[in-house]
Amino acid sequence: MLNIVLLEPEMPANTGNIGRTCVATGTRLHLIEPLGFRINDKMLKRAGLDYWEKLDVTIYDDYQDFLDKNSGAKIYMATTKSRQTYTDVNYEEDAYIMFGKESAGIPEEILLDNKETCVRIPMMPDERSLNLSNSVAVILYEALRQQGFPCLEEQGQLHRYMW
């Protein structure tokens, strides 16, 4: 099972959207405090709709707590500063894909400690970044694609008709 890690997320709507994506893809969500909102924030629940109760989510006191409780985890760091793109790596079945807070990303000290697993989403040179929930979806779906979309619905169904 893949894992999405949000390091100090600030916007409840982004986290809610990401939680919904995690439920839809059978992915675990890891939240590293401090959070920029309360976990019962109405914007978080609104963005996650009724999916939040189905979410496999773990909350950590800080980055070190996350590392201590997930020792040996292969962690890919999403950053605009990496030389390799998110399609240049092969994601393991139990990979962790970490994203930093909306205003600052992952601290450079952490990136330097993990430079071989840093990945970026290509974009125009003068743009700072994509929206956090969009970035999670882009990289998560690449990891799922590489794995053959395990356990996900093989064919979409129409509501009133048959294909």
C-alpha positions, -999 to 999 in steps of 0.1 A, spaced: 0 0 0 13 34 -9 16 62 16 12 100 13 29 121 39 21 157 45 47 176 65 30 205 84 1 211 60 -15 245 64 -47 245 44 -76 222 55 -92 221 20 -60 207 5 -57 181 32 -94 172 28 -90 168 -10 -59 147 -4 -77 125 21 -104 119 -4 -79 109 -31 -62 86 -6 -95 68 2 -103 65 -36 -69 49 -42 -65 28 -11 -36 49 1 -26 57 37 -23 93 47 3 105 73 0 140 88 30 155 106 23 183 131 21 211 135 -10 213 113 -23 247 102 -58 237 112 -77 215 137 -83 179 125 -121 185 130 -120 217 109 -152 220 88 -132 229 57 -113 197 60 -144 176 64 -161 196 36 -133 190 11 -131 153 21 -169 149 20 -181 117 36 -147 100 28 -129 112 59 -144 84 81 -130 58 56 -95 73 56 -65 54 70 -48 84 86 -20 86 112 -9 119 129 26 124 142 39 149 167 68 160 144 91 148 117 113 128 141 82 111 155 73 101 119 108 88 112 109 68 145 75 52 138 84 44 102 120 33 104 134 19 72 106 35 50 116 44 15 106 81 13 103 101 -19 104 139 -13 83 160 -36 101 193 -42 104 219 -70 142 218 -64 150 183 -75 170 174 -106 150 142 -113 113 142 -122 86 121 -105 86 97 -136 124 90 -132 119 67 -102 103 34 -96 79 35 -66 79 5 -44 45 -10 -32 50 5 2 67 37 -8 61 69 12 57 101 -9 62 132 12 50 168 5 59 199 24 36 227 37 20 249 11 40 281 19 75 266 21 77 230 10 100 205 27 129 221 46 162 221 27 179 202 55 155 173 50 159 175 12 197 173 15 195 142 37 173 126 10 186 140 -22 186 107 -41 148 103 -35 138 139 -43 115 143 -72 98 172 -90 69 178 -113 81 197 -144 65 231 -149 73 265 -165 105 280 -151 90 311 -136 62 294 -116 67 285 -79 46 254 -76 14 236 -82 -14 233 -57 -6 207 -31 -36 185 -37 -29 185 -74 8 176 -69 -2 147 -47 -26 134 -73 -1 137 -101 27 117 -83 4 93 -66 -13 82 -98 21 78 -115 31 54 -86 -2 36 -90 3 34 -128 37 19 -124 22 -8 -101 -7 -16 -125 -34 2 -104 -36 -26 -78 -70 -32 -63 -86 -3 -82 -117 -7 -103 -109 -21 -137 -137 -6 -157 -159 24 -149 -197 18 -151 -223 41 -164 -253 48 -141 -282 42 -165 -265 24 -194 -240 -4 -201 -208 1 -221 
